């Protein structure tokens, strides 16, 4: 009879809900995925449904636990995108859509409707903004709530609870409105320095209603990640999930933060284990750059420092790129060769593999010492959807120089390489901004997410940042991080740091290629010039904004 102890990790990403059955060593034994629906009624408007998301969560959890006795599952942890979910006083979905369709009650993280509201909030220069690098992002929740008040007042005035999506999941599972400090600090402008919501800030920006009833709409009770929520699964939620009532539920994490928890304890040959020396890069549709320090580091254009947002006792700095995997997909799918390659090779991942194989042959045919030299005169600024870090300017757009008349697969391969390199230069830009503000030096990069499966992406980062890269052997580190929450809340480990070190496993090391360092140093200088030049172009064409 199998008496092993298991934990379930649930990850709700941009396009799907996933679950994994994870053992105490952090090994994923079963996993499942279910797509979730996104509505895009207008450009830059993205909406989802908590009903649809919960349906998908229940389906995948039932699937991964179907082959074991459900009493073997001792804890469950949830992570999700930092999306805004509204619930009314009858505990039903409350619309965020101009369509007034109530099931569309989630503003997805990548929704950019609240641009003017973010600018309005930033113009106040309120001291609480120092925890978001001086500027609140239009992807965060307070600007979106202000947008709702201005443009959908009927919905705004009927909010019973406004949840970050990870907190919605723990509430739906337990019936307990316990918010995670991770979401509150990172996405809701919770004043971690004062350990409270800042009533003055909310009143100053016109959201005084959120102050009422001890901030009940946005959360009266907050706990660090890894804490036991309520009395565990309710009878209704347990039946829906196929688990036992009372199963321990942990306070949640944002999805990228779960990946950080899952990875930071990963061991690899000759790589220091001190969490403060590691930059965790969660690379998927977008990319998050996560680092922990014992001491506070305020860095302009970098979110944080967020105390206790991932592991108690550490301060989190969070950089990011609004599009990463989505950027490469856009490049691929808009190229003239895409349809033919898809017919020939099948799925997109096979096209990327094919491009990776072409690049060394191209370099050899041109007598180049390394594929990096294929883009010696091709340069890209990659922010087609704005810059999250370290410039914090959602109006920035992409630039490419060095275009010629070349067509066909070779042209696509070189552009693809240039865009991958540009994402790595963006990571270097974030690292150097942290260094400018006194952060101790990194000694390694750790990767998880869809792009971590692309060896070109990893090697470019290692070369351009001149740091060894570690890729965990267990690919699903976000799910492992979510499961580690459940393990810590259950008491399998004394705390989250211990859980991370016990469940992160081991990884492969990719070393930087020293022969390309001088080339990348020069290309990085061009990368920075592209930013400077873009602002010059804006001032010429729009002198009123200069």
Phi, psi and omega per residue, in radians:
X1 nan 2.292 -3.128
X2 -1.372 2.046 3.130
X3 -1.995 0.283 -3.109
X4 -1.076 2.635 3.088
X5 -1.658 2.380 -3.136
X6 -2.287 2.794 3.023
X7 -2.298 2.552 3.133
X8 -1.843 2.258 3.009
X9 -1.887 2.292 3.117
X10 -2.061 2.252 -3.135
X11 -2.207 2.049 3.057
X12 -1.796 1.858 -3.130
X13 -1.634 -2.889 -3.085
X14 -1.142 -0.687 -3.041
X15 -2.098 -0.008 -3.083
X16 -2.761 2.823 2.968
X17 -1.906 2.389 -3.136
X18 -2.256 2.669 3.030
X19 -2.427 2.664 3.091
X20 -2.437 2.499 2.967
X21 -1.656 2.070 -2.968
X22 -2.151 2.350 3.111
X23 -1.514 3.136 -3.012
X24 -1.199 -0.273 3.099
X25 -1.592 0.019 3.137
X26 1.494 0.266 3.128
X27 -1.573 2.258 3.125
X28 -1.415 2.070 -3.111
X29 -1.688 -0.563 3.063
X30 -2.553 2.563 3.039
X31 -2.561 2.778 -3.136
X32 -2.600 2.732 -3.124
X33 -2.414 2.527 3.104
X34 -2.466 2.259 -3.131
X35 -1.178 2.596 3.006
X36 -2.110 2.726 -3.001
X37 -1.600 2.479 3.026
X38 -2.191 2.301 3.036
X39 -1.721 2.391 3.102
X40 -2.236 1.366 -3.055
X41 -1.231 -0.424 3.129
X42 -2.525 2.817 3.054
X43 -0.984 2.388 3.117
X44 1.189 0.194 3.064
X45 -1.954 2.141 -3.094
X46 -2.346 2.143 -3.065
X47 -2.253 2.570 3.100
X48 -2.350 -3.054 -3.060
X49 -2.312 2.239 3.082
X50 -1.163 -0.543 3.078
X51 -1.078 -0.793 3.138
X52 -1.162 -0.700 -3.133
X53 -1.140 -0.789 -3.131
X54 -1.143 -0.655 3.063
X55 -1.000 -0.806 -3.122
X56 -1.159 -0.698 3.122
X57 -1.063 -0.816 -3.129
X58 -1.069 -0.702 -3.118
X59 -1.107 -0.796 -3.069
X60 -1.291 -0.601 3.111
X61 -1.161 -0.767 3.084
X62 -1.016 -0.697 -3.093
X63 -1.136 -0.815 -3.023
X64 -1.313 -0.300 -3.131
X65 -1.833 0.110 -3.008
X66 -1.206 -0.395 -3.048
X67 -1.709 0.061 3.138
X68 -2.187 2.921 3.004
X69 -1.276 2.197 -3.018
X70 -1.087 -0.337 3.101
X71 -1.242 -0.239 3.094
X72 -1.298 -0.306 3.084
X73 -1.438 1.953 -3.039
X74 -1.681 -0.332 -3.121
X75 -2.822 2.724 3.125
X76 -2.366 2.413 3.100
X77 -2.168 2.465 -3.128
X78 -1.994 2.424 2.859
X79 -2.310 2.793 -3.140
X80 -2.822 2.960 3.028
X81 -1.113 2.730 -3.141
X82 -1.468 1.193 -3.134
X83 -1.826 2.726 -3.053
X84 -1.710 2.158 -3.131
X85 -2.066 2.310 -3.138
X86 -1.918 2.398 3.108
X87 -2.263 2.425 -3.134
X88 -1.618 -3.103 -3.024
X89 -1.180 -0.307 3.055
X90 -1.598 0.149 3.138
X91 1.103 0.612 3.060
X92 -1.918 2.810 3.090
X93 -1.036 2.489 3.131
X94 -2.137 2.164 -2.940
X95 -1.079 2.520 2.982
X96 -1.972 0.165 -2.968
X97 -1.910 2.510 3.032
X98 -1.116 -0.317 3.092
X99 -1.251 -0.284 -3.113
X100 1.170 0.265 3.071
X101 -1.390 2.047 -2.932
X102 -1.196 -0.515 -3.132
X103 -1.160 -0.355 3.077
X104 -1.475 1.371 -3.000
X105 -2.024 0.269 3.139
X106 -2.177 2.193 2.948
X107 -1.594 1.979 -3.083
X108 -1.123 2.643 -3.072
X109 -0.922 -0.657 -3.017
X110 -1.500 0.063 3.082
X111 -1.171 2.282 -3.065
X112 -2.001 0.530 -3.115
X113 -1.208 -0.407 -2.966
X114 -1.700 0.621 -3.113
X115 -1.103 -0.852 -3.124
X116 -1.135 -0.631 -3.137
X117 -1.184 -0.666 3.083
X118 -1.125 -0.746 3.105
X119 -1.071 -0.720 3.136
X120 -1.077 -0.778 -3.139
X121 -1.149 -0.748 -3.114
X122 -1.149 -0.514 3.129
X123 -1.143 -0.363 3.111
X124 -1.252 -0.402 -3.100
X125 0.886 0.662 -3.133
X126 -1.129 2.484 -3.102
X127 -0.977 -0.478 -3.114
X128 -1.141 -0.353 -3.135
X129 -1.235 -0.195 3.113
X130 -1.096 -0.373 3.139
X131 -1.432 -0.050 3.059
X132 -2.140 0.626 3.101
X133 1.211 0.299 3.118
X134 1.672 -0.231 -3.113
X135 -2.430 2.241 2.993
X136 -1.303 2.490 3.121
X137 -1.550 2.547 3.049
X138 -1.139 -0.198 3.072
X139 -1.469 -0.142 -3.135
X140 -1.488 3.032 -2.905
X141 -1.504 -0.572 -3.095
X142 -1.117 -0.770 3.038
X143 -1.037 -0.626 -3.129
X144 -1.216 -0.641 3.067
X145 -1.149 -0.654 3.091
X146 -1.143 -0.668 3.065
X147 -1.069 -0.761 3.133
X148 -1.073 -0.699 3.125
X149 -1.112 -0.654 -3.097
X150 -1.348 -0.680 -2.943
X151 -1.991 -0.341 3.058
X152 -2.306 1.103 -3.045
X153 -1.069 -0.531 3.134
X154 -1.116 -0.737 3.074
X155 -1.163 -0.833 -3.094
X156 -1.004 -0.763 -3.070
X157 -1.274 -0.197 -3.138
X158 -1.934 0.279 3.109
X159 -1.243 2.188 2.940
X160 -1.589 -0.831 3.075
X161 -2.430 2.364 2.972
X162 -1.924 1.980 -3.044
X163 -1.891 2.537 2.720
X164 -1.254 2.497 -3.008
X165 -0.962 -0.709 3.083
X166 -1.023 -0.669 3.127
X167 -1.246 -0.570 3.039
X168 -1.014 -0.735 -3.085
X169 -1.123 -0.733 3.126
X170 -1.213 -0.625 3.069
X171 -1.127 -0.767 -3.124
X172 -1.138 -0.546 -3.113
X173 -1.401 -0.545 -2.989
X174 -2.056 -0.347 -3.011
X175 1.350 0.045 -3.117
X176 -1.809 2.187 3.132
X177 -1.508 1.283 3.074
X178 -1.911 2.084 -3.094
X179 -1.628 2.594 3.076
X180 -1.490 2.366 3.048
X181 -1.038 -0.470 3.130
X182 -0.986 -0.954 -3.124
X183 -1.192 -0.784 -3.057
X184 -1.075 -0.762 -3.096
X185 -1.311 -0.734 -3.000
X186 -1.427 -0.532 -2.978
X187 -2.221 -0.093 -3.040
X188 -2.153 0.156 3.117
X189 1.048 0.566 2.991
X190 -1.137 2.333 -3.072
X191 -1.457 1.588 -3.074
X192 -1.218 -0.425 3.094
X193 -1.105 -0.689 3.110
X194 -1.640 -0.120 -3.092
X195 0.974 0.797 3.134
X196 -2.853 2.849 2.947
X197 -1.187 2.590 -3.114
X198 -1.737 1.719 -3.076
X199 -1.094 -0.664 3.139
X200 -1.060 -0.776 3.131
X201 -1.058 -0.837 -3.106
X202 -1.115 -0.679 3.107
X203 -1.193 -0.711 -3.098
X204 -1.073 -0.590 -3.091
X205 -1.646 0.044 3.040
X206 1.613 0.340 3.116
X207 -2.011 0.804 -3.080
X208 -1.095 -0.408 3.139
X209 -1.082 -0.476 -3.112
X210 -1.235 -0.295 -3.130
X211 -1.370 -0.413 -3.030
X212 -1.100 2.676 3.060
X213 0.903 0.811 3.092
X214 0.994 0.720 3.070
X215 1.085 0.569 -3.021
X216 -1.073 -0.564 -3.116
X217 -1.094 -0.688 -3.067
X218 -1.858 -0.026 3.014
X219 2.168 1.967 3.088
X220 -1.605 -0.454 -3.119
X221 -2.053 2.113 -3.130
X222 -2.190 2.462 3.141
X223 -2.397 2.676 3.053
X224 -1.163 2.820 3.055
X225 -1.044 2.608 3.078
X226 1.545 0.160 3.125
X227 -1.740 2.614 3.138
X228 -1.161 2.243 -3.142
X229 -1.779 2.185 3.062
X230 0.935 -2.404 3.120
X231 -1.859 0.410 -3.115
X232 1.463 -2.826 -3.082
X233 -1.087 2.328 3.004
X234 -1.237 2.886 3.114
X235 -1.049 -0.719 -3.115
X236 -1.152 -0.832 -3.119
X237 -1.137 -0.686 3.129
X238 -1.069 -0.732 3.118
X239 -1.125 -0.699 -3.130
X240 -1.183 -0.606 -3.085
X241 -1.578 -0.232 -3.092
X242 1.346 0.516 -3.126
X243 -2.110 -3.086 -3.069
X244 -1.612 2.344 3.049
X245 -0.964 2.445 -3.131
X246 1.542 -0.112 3.073
X247 -0.938 2.346 -3.050
X248 -1.077 2.313 3.049
X249 -2.063 2.322 -3.124
X250 -1.642 2.672 2.862
X251 -0.982 2.637 -2.867
X252 -1.650 3.094 2.987
X253 -2.352 2.685 2.903
X254 -1.163 2.670 -2.996
X255 -1.007 -0.809 -3.141
X256 -1.115 -0.597 -3.131
X257 -1.236 -0.548 3.036
X258 -1.154 -0.694 3.062
X259 -1.085 -0.651 3.086
X260 -1.090 -0.840 3.110
X261 -1.050 -0.736 -3.115
X262 -1.153 -0.539 -3.016
X263 -1.673 -0.578 -2.880
X264 -1.093 -0.351 3.090
X265 -1.596 0.061 -3.068
X266 -1.122 2.342 -3.126
X267 -1.790 2.509 3.109
X268 -2.659 2.735 -3.039
X269 -1.065 2.197 3.072
X270 1.085 0.421 3.098
X271 -1.931 2.140 3.135
X272 -0.981 2.493 -3.074
X273 -1.637 -0.151 3.128
X274 -1.056 2.113 -3.088
X275 -1.043 -0.438 -3.110
X276 -1.274 -0.239 -3.125
X277 -1.658 0.097 -2.978
X278 -2.043 2.411 2.987
X279 -1.901 1.996 3.119
X280 -1.554 2.176 -3.127
X281 -2.004 1.944 3.134
X282 -1.735 1.833 -2.892
X283 -1.983 1.840 3.105
X284 -2.391 -2.250 3.056
X285 -0.942 -0.843 2.961
X286 -2.019 -3.127 3.115
X287 -2.275 2.395 3.041
X288 -2.035 2.377 -3.134
X289 -1.981 1.903 -2.938
X290 -2.051 2.242 3.092
X291 -2.423 2.523 -3.122
X292 -1.980 2.456 3.038
X293 -2.418 2.674 3.051
X294 -1.309 -0.496 -3.095
X295 -1.901 2.693 -3.072
X296 -1.231 2.392 3.024
X297 -2.322 1.906 3.026
X298 -1.602 2.124 -3.116
X299 -2.259 2.178 -3.116
X300 -1.024 2.243 3.108
X301 1.457 -0.032 3.102
X302 -2.002 2.283 -3.131
X303 -1.208 2.578 -3.112
X304 1.789 -3.069 0.145
X305 -1.313 2.346 3.138
X306 -1.859 1.858 -3.115
X307 -1.281 2.305 3.048
X308 1.118 0.339 -3.061
X309 -1.321 -0.466 3.090
X310 -2.092 -1.029 3.131
X311 -2.175 2.182 3.126
X312 -0.943 2.392 -3.141
X313 1.681 -0.152 3.129
X314 -2.053 2.637 3.030
X315 -1.788 2.299 3.142
X316 -1.717 2.281 2.861
X317 -1.884 2.330 -3.048
X318 -2.211 1.998 2.966
X319 -1.795 3.121 3.122
X320 -3.117 2.898 3.035
X321 -2.184 2.196 -3.022
X322 -1.087 -0.577 3.029
X323 -2.366 2.406 3.119
X324 -2.404 -1.378 3.036
X325 -1.019 -0.660 3.123
X326 -1.130 -0.585 3.097
X327 -1.127 -0.815 -3.137
X328 -1.149 -0.667 3.079
X329 -1.088 -0.705 3.129
X330 -1.102 -0.787 3.105
X331 -1.022 -0.812 -3.090
X332 -1.124 -0.861 -2.978
X333 -1.339 -0.250 3.092
X334 -1.714 0.015 3.138
X335 -1.502 2.587 -3.080
X336 -1.091 -0.389 -3.096
X337 -1.492 -0.150 -2.952
X338 -1.071 -0.840 -3.067
X339 -1.054 -0.782 3.137
X340 -1.130 -0.719 3.122
X341 -1.148 -0.676 -3.139
X342 -1.149 -0.703 3.102
X343 -1.128 -0.647 -3.083
X344 -1.371 -0.724 -2.964
X345 -1.873 -0.359 -3.113
X346 1.714 -2.245 -3.036
X347 -1.157 2.843 -3.101
X348 -1.044 -0.613 -3.101
X349 -1.091 -0.539 3.113
X350 -1.279 -0.513 3.070
X351 -1.184 -0.768 3.108
X352 -1.083 -0.718 3.094
X353 -1.067 -0.704 3.126
X354 -1.117 -0.761 3.114
X355 -1.102 -0.703 3.112
X356 -1.077 -0.575 3.128
X357 -1.347 -0.528 -3.127
X358 -1.237 -0.655 -3.003
X359 -0.998 -0.825 3.104
X360 -1.075 -0.615 3.120
X361 -1.177 -0.689 3.090
X362 -1.097 -0.787 3.140
X363 -1.078 -0.739 -3.140
X364 -1.131 -0.687 -3.122
X365 -1.160 -0.379 3.136
X366 -1.825 0.180 3.126
X367 0.987 0.699 3.113
X368 -1.674 2.507 -3.072
X369 -1.270 -0.328 -3.105
X370 -2.773 2.688 -3.134
X371 -1.083 -0.425 -3.125
X372 -0.998 -0.523 -3.093
X373 -1.303 -0.175 3.073
X374 -1.103 -0.430 -3.115
X375 -1.932 0.437 -3.110
X376 -0.974 -0.565 -3.130
X377 -2.050 0.319 3.087
X378 -2.105 2.111 -3.021
X379 -2.296 2.496 -3.047
X380 -2.332 2.350 2.827
X381 -1.792 2.083 -2.832
X382 -1.638 0.164 -2.974
X383 -1.515 1.168 3.120
X384 -1.186 -0.322 -3.121
X385 -2.108 0.484 -3.141
X386 1.568 2.879 -3.128
X387 -1.856 2.158 3.085
X388 -1.480 -0.803 -3.117
X389 -2.583 2.542 -0.012
X390 -1.693 0.196 -3.109
X391 -1.534 -0.494 3.113
X392 0.974 0.883 -3.126
X393 -2.288 1.793 -3.099
X394 -1.247 -0.140 -3.125
X395 -1.538 -0.192 3.133
X396 -1.122 2.629 3.140
X397 -2.323 3.027 -3.050
X398 -1.364 2.693 3.064
X399 -2.390 2.479 3.022
X400 -2.401 2.304 3.076
X401 -2.111 2.742 3.120
X402 1.642 0.288 3.120
X403 -1.195 2.519 3.073
X404 -2.379 -2.903 -3.058
X405 -1.582 0.088 -3.120
X406 -1.117 2.434 3.093
X407 -2.220 3.050 3.035
X408 1.558 -2.944 -3.004
X409 -1.144 -0.610 3.128
X410 -1.114 -0.704 3.102
X411 -1.082 -0.773 3.121
X412 -1.089 -0.753 -3.096
X413 -1.068 -0.739 -3.116
X414 -1.224 -0.715 3.088
X415 -1.108 -0.728 3.098
X416 -1.019 -0.812 3.101
X417 -1.052 -0.758 -3.120
X418 -1.100 -0.655 3.125
X419 -1.250 -0.681 3.081
X420 -1.092 -0.776 3.098
X421 -1.060 -0.705 -3.116
X422 -1.076 -0.669 3.078
X423 -1.099 -0.657 3.115
X424 -1.231 -0.649 3.045
X425 -1.102 -0.617 3.073
X426 -1.089 -0.685 3.062
X427 -1.109 -0.761 3.099
X428 -1.058 -0.662 3.112
X429 -1.052 -0.743 3.110
X430 -1.141 -0.789 3.131
X431 -1.035 -0.802 -3.092
X432 -1.177 -0.572 3.072
X433 -1.127 -0.726 3.089
X434 -1.088 -0.724 3.108
X435 -1.089 -0.668 3.136
X436 -1.055 -0.436 -3.118
X437 -1.836 0.354 2.938
X438 1.577 0.183 3.123
X439 -1.210 2.402 3.065
X440 -1.012 2.694 -3.050
X441 -1.155 2.486 2.994
X442 -1.363 2.643 3.073
X443 -2.116 -0.094 3.082
X444 -2.853 2.757 2.998
X445 -1.960 2.409 3.069
X446 -2.079 2.434 -3.024
X447 -2.209 2.434 2.882
X448 -2.593 3.020 -3.071
X449 1.762 3.042 -3.038
X450 -0.989 -0.722 -3.107
X451 -1.235 -0.312 3.121
X452 -1.180 -0.243 3.111
X453 -1.513 -0.033 3.139
X454 -1.758 1.878 -3.067
X455 -1.094 -0.504 3.109
X456 -1.147 -0.748 3.126
X457 -1.049 -0.766 -3.126
X458 -1.172 -0.829 -3.099
X459 -1.112 -0.702 3.111
X460 -1.076 -0.712 3.114
X461 -1.134 -0.766 3.136
X462 -1.081 -0.783 -3.120
X463 -1.156 -0.826 -3.006
X464 -1.291 -0.607 3.107
X465 -1.577 -0.144 3.140
X466 0.949 0.826 3.123
X467 -2.409 2.540 3.037
X468 -1.159 2.507 3.123
X469 -1.907 2.448 3.111
X470 -2.067 2.210 3.074
X471 -2.032 1.977 -3.126
X472 -1.010 2.517 3.086
X473 -1.147 -0.603 3.027
X474 -1.368 2.035 -3.019
X475 -1.285 -0.521 -2.967
X476 -1.681 1.125 -3.038
X477 -1.300 -0.396 3.039
X478 -1.151 -0.762 3.098
X479 -1.158 -0.645 3.073
X480 -1.103 -0.734 3.104
X481 -1.072 -0.716 3.100
X482 -1.114 -0.730 3.111
X483 -1.147 -0.615 3.113
X484 -1.084 -0.559 3.037
X485 -1.020 -0.857 3.137
X486 -1.087 -0.653 3.136
X487 -1.147 -0.715 3.131
X488 -1.202 -0.750 -3.134
X489 -1.124 -0.628 3.119
X490 -1.236 -0.477 -3.104
X491 1.744 0.224 3.076
X492 -1.079 -0.585 3.066
X493 -2.233 2.724 -3.030
X494 -1.155 -0.572 -3.100
X495 -2.778 3.082 -3.084
X496 -1.179 -0.638 3.136
X497 -1.097 -0.752 3.095
X498 -1.117 -0.718 3.117
X499 -1.084 -0.734 3.135
X500 -1.082 -0.795 -3.115
X501 -1.185 -0.547 -3.122
X502 -1.379 -0.480 -2.978
X503 -1.942 -0.047 -3.064
X504 -1.420 -0.315 3.068
X505 1.228 -2.669 -3.096
X506 -2.126 2.906 -3.094
X507 -2.544 2.894 3.090
X508 -1.529 2.486 3.137
X509 -1.821 2.301 3.034
X510 -2.010 2.120 -3.057
X511 -1.633 2.626 3.093
X512 -1.210 2.567 3.099
X513 -1.571 1.851 -3.044
X514 -1.148 -0.390 -3.074
X515 -1.238 -0.293 -3.135
X516 -1.809 0.051 -3.015
X517 -1.082 -0.774 -3.101
X518 -1.139 -0.702 3.086
X519 -1.054 -0.821 -3.103
X520 -1.179 -0.564 3.066
X521 -1.080 -0.709 3.123
X522 -1.224 -0.758 3.129
X523 -1.123 -0.569 3.103
X524 -1.153 -0.619 3.078
X525 -1.124 -0.665 3.057
X526 -1.137 -0.718 3.106
X527 -0.938 -0.813 3.138
X528 -1.179 -0.598 3.092
X529 -1.128 -0.627 3.125
X530 -1.053 -0.655 3.084
X531 -1.143 -0.840 3.141
X532 -1.040 -0.764 -3.109
X533 -1.167 -0.621 3.136
X534 -1.067 -0.733 3.105
X535 -1.158 -0.575 3.075
X536 -1.152 -0.716 3.116
X537 -1.108 -0.708 3.130
X538 -1.091 -0.726 -3.115
X539 -1.187 -0.535 3.090
X540 -1.239 -0.813 -3.052
X541 -1.424 -0.457 -3.121
X542 -2.314 1.198 -3.058
X543 -1.042 -0.418 -3.138
X544 -1.194 -0.361 -3.120
X545 -1.673 -0.062 -3.084
X546 -1.228 nan nan
